[in-house]
Amino acid sequence: MSTERPKGDPEHEGDLSLDEKPRVERPRRYVVVLHNDDYTTMEFVVHVLMKFFHLGATESTQIMLHVHHKGYGIVGTYTRDVAETKAEQVTDYAKEHGHPLRCTAEPEGFGEQ
């Protein structure tokens, strides 16, 4: 009887095999942006912020004033589907109530320079 050990593949002897996990990237985020116009009332903008974004009166007023003075304001950051849905809901609601309020969903980083 031979006491020799069976020989394995000499090229891969002692190599470890590691299973690599697939790299999962976070989905790109989108911001919901309100745009200023000369016709939509400030009260309606505050109402929209409270209704669709569940913000308090103080925070809604601050965002509304930012939109009024700067021309636009970021309301929140969401996944693409949620941001686009919220922007569409706000736009439709504004039209139903006779306001030309413009709300868009933009890739994160909007307005940064």
SEKE-966781 format. One record per atom (N, C-alpha, C): residue in one letter; chain; y, z, x. Coordinates in steps of 0.001 Angstrom, whole numbers, plus 500000, padded with zeros to 6 digits. Layout:
! residues N
A | A | Y | Z | X
...
***
This chain:
! residues 113
M | A | 498831 | 500000 | 500811
M | A | 500000 | 500000 | 500000
M | A | 501250 | 500000 | 500868
S | A | 502166 | 499188 | 500493
S | A | 503378 | 499042 | 501278
S | A | 504396 | 500090 | 500852
T | A | 505132 | 500644 | 501799
T | A | 506169 | 501630 | 501491
T | A | 507551 | 501006 | 501483
E | A | 507603 | 499707 | 501564
E | A | 508894 | 499025 | 501529
E | A | 509456 | 499013 | 500116
R | A | 510760 | 499183 | 500046
R | A | 511426 | 499129 | 498748
R | A | 511703 | 497674 | 498406
P | A | 511670 | 497353 | 497118
P | A | 511988 | 495966 | 496767
P | A | 513438 | 495665 | 497129
K | A | 513627 | 494509 | 497652
K | A | 514966 | 494120 | 498070
K | A | 515700 | 493465 | 496899
G | A | 516933 | 493911 | 496727
G | A | 517775 | 493328 | 495683
G | A | 518532 | 492145 | 496243
D | A | 519441 | 491671 | 495490
D | A | 520280 | 490560 | 495909
D | A | 521185 | 491081 | 497026
P | A | 521037 | 490602 | 498254
P | A | 521804 | 491137 | 499367
P | A | 523308 | 490904 | 499223
E | A | 523705 | 489866 | 498495
E | A | 525123 | 489580 | 498322
E | A | 525821 | 490639 | 497483
H | A | 525147 | 491172 | 496470
H | A | 525767 | 492086 | 495520
H | A | 525238 | 493506 | 495643
E | A | 524540 | 493777 | 496692
E | A | 523975 | 495101 | 496862
E | A | 525112 | 496113 | 497050
G | A | 525117 | 497161 | 496242
G | A | 526124 | 498206 | 496332
G | A | 527403 | 497902 | 495566
D | A | 527542 | 496725 | 494955
D | A | 528735 | 496400 | 494166
D | A | 528696 | 497131 | 492835
L | A | 529842 | 497554 | 492402
L | A | 529962 | 498157 | 491079
L | A | 530580 | 497138 | 490146
S | A | 530098 | 497135 | 488958
S | A | 530650 | 496234 | 487957
S | A | 531472 | 497060 | 486985
L | A | 532729 | 496683 | 486793
L | A | 533605 | 497381 | 485868
L | A | 533935 | 496471 | 484701
D | A | 533824 | 497024 | 483511
D | A | 534240 | 496273 | 482339
D | A | 535753 | 496403 | 482224
E | A | 536434 | 495278 | 482215
E | A | 537878 | 495311 | 482095
E | A | 538250 | 495310 | 480618
K | A | 539140 | 496223 | 480276
K | A | 539622 | 496265 | 478907
K | A | 540675 | 495184 | 478739
P | A | 540631 | 494495 | 477608
P | A | 541673 | 493493 | 477394
P | A | 543024 | 494191 | 477276
R | A | 544016 | 493595 | 477843
R | A | 545353 | 494168 | 477819
R | A | 546000 | 493871 | 476470
V | A | 546405 | 494917 | 475795
V | A | 547023 | 494760 | 474485
V | A | 548513 | 495010 | 474630
E | A | 549283 | 494019 | 474257
E | A | 550731 | 494151 | 474351
E | A | 551281 | 494585 | 472994
R | A | 552328 | 495376 | 473048
R | A | 552982 | 495799 | 471818
R | A | 553665 | 494592 | 471190
P | A | 553634 | 494514 | 469860
P | A | 554308 | 493387 | 469213
P | A | 555812 | 493475 | 469429
R | A | 556421 | 492335 | 469495
R | A | 557875 | 492288 | 469684
R | A | 558550 | 492926 | 468480
R | A | 559583 | 493691 | 468724
R | A | 560303 | 494381 | 467666
R | A | 561521 | 493557 | 467244
Y | A | 561905 | 493754 | 466004
Y | A | 563060 | 493046 | 465444
Y | A | 564032 | 494049 | 464850
V | A | 565302 | 493714 | 464915
V | A | 566330 | 494568 | 464326
V | A | 566844 | 493913 | 463047
V | A | 567190 | 494756 | 462081
V | A | 567820 | 494277 | 460851
V | A | 569323 | 494433 | 461055
V | A | 570042 | 493341 | 460832
V | A | 571482 | 493294 | 461107
V | A | 572248 | 492976 | 459824
L | A | 573274 | 493784 | 459551
L | A | 574210 | 493489 | 458462
L | A | 575426 | 492811 | 459072
H | A | 575917 | 491778 | 458395
H | A | 577068 | 491025 | 458883
H | A | 578263 | 491256 | 457956
N | A | 579429 | 491399 | 458532
N | A | 580642 | 491663 | 457765
N | A | 581091 | 490416 | 457010
D | A | 581645 | 490642 | 455842
D | A | 582316 | 489575 | 455102
D | A | 583533 | 490193 | 454425
D | A | 584394 | 489358 | 453873
D | A | 585640 | 489850 | 453280
D | A | 585513 | 490155 | 451793
Y | A | 584329 | 490063 | 451217
Y | A | 584184 | 490194 | 449772
Y | A | 583299 | 491357 | 449325
T | A | 582261 | 491662 | 450077
T | A | 581361 | 492751 | 449695
T | A | 582082 | 494086 | 449861
T | A | 582019 | 494909 | 448834
T | A | 582716 | 496195 | 448900
T | A | 582000 | 497160 | 449842
M | A | 582785 | 498052 | 450400
M | A | 582233 | 499062 | 451294
M | A | 581249 | 499963 | 450551
E | A | 581565 | 500264 | 449309
E | A | 580692 | 501112 | 448497
E | A | 579332 | 500462 | 448292
F | A | 579329 | 499134 | 448083
F | A | 578054 | 498438 | 447884
F | A | 577219 | 498460 | 449164
V | A | 577848 | 498293 | 450313
V | A | 577126 | 498329 | 451592
V | A | 576495 | 499705 | 451798
V | A | 577234 | 500756 | 451512
V | A | 576684 | 502117 | 451630
V | A | 575506 | 502282 | 450676
H | A | 575658 | 501789 | 449451
H | A | 574576 | 501857 | 448463
H | A | 573315 | 501138 | 448973
V | A | 573485 | 499961 | 449540
V | A | 572348 | 499184 | 450072
V | A | 571659 | 499936 | 451210
L | A | 572436 | 500511 | 452100
L | A | 571866 | 501250 | 453230
L | A | 571053 | 502452 | 452745
M | A | 571531 | 503106 | 451725
M | A | 570809 | 504259 | 451187
M | A | 569561 | 503818 | 450422
K | A | 569677 | 502741 | 449670
K | A | 568562 | 502274 | 448827
K | A | 567423 | 501659 | 449647
F | A | 567736 | 500771 | 450577
F | A | 566696 | 500023 | 451280
F | A | 566282 | 500632 | 452619
F | A | 567160 | 501436 | 453216
F | A | 566852 | 501989 | 454539
F | A | 566739 | 503515 | 454518
H | A | 566887 | 504086 | 453324
H | A | 566690 | 505523 | 453111
H | A | 567544 | 506381 | 454047
L | A | 568784 | 505944 | 454241
L | A | 569720 | 506690 | 455079
L | A | 570555 | 507607 | 454199
G | A | 571073 | 508654 | 454788
G | A | 571965 | 509549 | 454076
G | A | 573336 | 508927 | 453913
A | A | 574166 | 509558 | 453095
A | A | 575504 | 509033 | 452812
A | A | 576364 | 508970 | 454066
T | A | 576283 | 509990 | 454900
T | A | 577109 | 510026 | 456111
T | A | 576715 | 508922 | 457082
E | A | 575426 | 508795 | 457355
E | A | 574956 | 507762 | 458286
E | A | 575234 | 506360 | 457733
S | A | 575043 | 506185 | 456430
S | A | 575320 | 504888 | 455801
S | A | 576794 | 504522 | 455925
T | A | 577654 | 505501 | 455744
T | A | 579091 | 505262 | 455870
T | A | 579464 | 504897 | 457298
Q | A | 578859 | 505579 | 458277
Q | A | 579137 | 505264 | 459682
Q | A | 578709 | 503838 | 460024
I | A | 577531 | 503437 | 459562
I | A | 577050 | 502072 | 459834
I | A | 577951 | 501055 | 459137
M | A | 578324 | 501339 | 457888
M | A | 579191 | 500429 | 457146
M | A | 580528 | 500242 | 457870
L | A | 581100 | 501327 | 458381
L | A | 582365 | 501219 | 459105
L | A | 582198 | 500439 | 460409
H | A | 581071 | 500621 | 461073
H | A | 580792 | 499852 | 462291
H | A | 580730 | 498358 | 461961
V | A | 580025 | 498010 | 460883
V | A | 579930 | 496611 | 460448
V | A | 581328 | 496081 | 460131
H | A | 582113 | 496875 | 459444
H | A | 583461 | 496462 | 459039
H | A | 584359 | 496195 | 460248
H | A | 584279 | 497047 | 461260
H | A | 585163 | 496918 | 462427
H | A | 584626 | 495970 | 463500
K | A | 583325 | 495916 | 463693
K | A | 582744 | 495108 | 464773
K | A | 582221 | 493746 | 464312
G | A | 582058 | 493570 | 463003
G | A | 581577 | 492284 | 462502
G | A | 580093 | 492266 | 462188
Y | A | 579355 | 493197 | 462744
Y | A | 577928 | 493313 | 462442
Y | A | 577474 | 494718 | 462827
G | A | 576331 | 495096 | 462314
G | A | 575779 | 496393 | 462665
G | A | 574270 | 496384 | 462531
I | A | 573604 | 497012 | 463476
I | A | 572145 | 497108 | 463449
I | A | 571761 | 498300 | 462585
V | A | 570916 | 498033 | 461607
V | A | 570519 | 499052 | 460648
V | A | 569230 | 499752 | 461066
G | A | 568301 | 499019 | 461652
G | A | 567032 | 499609 | 462056
G | A | 566211 | 498637 | 462865
T | A | 565144 | 499154 | 463486
T | A | 564246 | 498349 | 464307
T | A | 562840 | 498454 | 463722
Y | A | 562207 | 497293 | 463521
Y | A | 560912 | 497236 | 462847
Y | A | 560055 | 496133 | 463463
T | A | 558826 | 496032 | 462978
T | A | 558009 | 494873 | 463327
T | A | 558634 | 493661 | 462632
R | A | 558249 | 492486 | 463062
R | A | 558863 | 491263 | 462533
R | A | 558716 | 491154 | 461010
D | A | 557517 | 491391 | 460500
D | A | 557287 | 491249 | 459059
D | A | 558145 | 492214 | 458247
V | A | 558202 | 493461 | 458686
V | A | 558990 | 494463 | 457960
V | A | 560472 | 494114 | 458021
A | A | 560960 | 493740 | 459195
A | A | 562377 | 493394 | 459352
A | A | 562757 | 492203 | 458471
E | A | 561932 | 491175 | 458467
E | A | 562237 | 489993 | 457663
E | A | 562193 | 490314 | 456168
T | A | 561251 | 491159 | 455774
T | A | 561150 | 491548 | 454365
T | A | 562375 | 492338 | 453936
K | A | 562792 | 493300 | 454752
K | A | 563965 | 494108 | 454416
K | A | 565220 | 493231 | 454339
A | A | 565377 | 492317 | 455283
A | A | 566544 | 491429 | 455283
A | A | 566559 | 490570 | 454014
E | A | 565409 | 490078 | 453616
E | A | 565319 | 489256 | 452417
E | A | 565602 | 490084 | 451157
Q | A | 565072 | 491297 | 451105
Q | A | 565318 | 492168 | 449955
Q | A | 566804 | 492477 | 449800
V | A | 567462 | 492781 | 450907
V | A | 568894 | 493104 | 450864
V | A | 569700 | 491888 | 450420
T | A | 569394 | 490734 | 450978
T | A | 570119 | 489513 | 450617
T | A | 569936 | 489185 | 449138
D | A | 568706 | 489263 | 448656
D | A | 568439 | 488978 | 447243
D | A | 569148 | 489980 | 446330
Y | A | 569102 | 491247 | 446686
Y | A | 569749 | 492300 | 445895
Y | A | 571262 | 492074 | 445842
A | A | 571842 | 491715 | 446983
A | A | 573283 | 491459 | 447033
A | A | 573651 | 490271 | 446136
K | A | 572854 | 489206 | 446200
K | A | 573130 | 488030 | 445350
K | A | 573046 | 488392 | 443875
E | A | 572028 | 489195 | 443505
E | A | 571875 | 489620 | 442107
E | A | 573107 | 490376 | 441614
H | A | 573783 | 491067 | 442520
H | A | 574943 | 491863 | 442154
H | A | 576271 | 491172 | 442501
G | A | 576202 | 489878 | 442820
G | A | 577406 | 489081 | 443027
G | A | 578117 | 489304 | 444352
H | A | 577368 | 489733 | 445374
H | A | 577964 | 489959 | 446692
H | A | 577370 | 488982 | 447712
P | A | 578209 | 488454 | 448607
P | A | 577703 | 487522 | 449627
P | A | 577219 | 488229 | 450900
L | A | 576826 | 489484 | 450792
L | A | 576387 | 490256 | 451953
L | A | 575261 | 489522 | 452680
R | A | 575434 | 489364 | 453971
R | A | 574441 | 488671 | 454796
R | A | 573679 | 489693 | 455620
C | A | 572362 | 489597 | 455573
C | A | 571487 | 490509 | 456310
C | A | 570415 | 489645 | 456974
T | A | 570223 | 489850 | 458287
T | A | 569259 | 489032 | 459020
T | A | 568329 | 489915 | 459854
A | A | 567213 | 489324 | 460236
A | A | 566276 | 489966 | 461166
A | A | 566365 | 489203 | 462493
E | A | 566656 | 489918 | 463562
E | A | 566842 | 489291 | 464871
E | A | 565921 | 489965 | 465895
P | A | 565481 | 489225 | 466923
P | A | 564666 | 489850 | 467970
P | A | 565406 | 491011 | 468617
E | A | 564677 | 492046 | 468993
E | A | 565288 | 493211 | 469608
E | A | 566100 | 492781 | 470815
G | A | 567241 | 493381 | 471005
G | A | 568160 | 493004 | 472080
G | A | 569361 | 492275 | 471536
F | A | 569392 | 492032 | 470216
F | A | 570512 | 491351 | 469574
F | A | 571804 | 492098 | 469865
G | A | 572818 | 491379 | 470293
G | A | 574124 | 491965 | 470516
G | A | 574307 | 492599 | 471878
E | A | 573232 | 492689 | 472664
E | A | 573350 | 493272 | 474008
E | A | 573834 | 492197 | 474971
Q | A | 574644 | 492620 | 475905
Q | A | 575137 | 491644 | 476872
Q | A | 574978 | 492145 | 478257
***
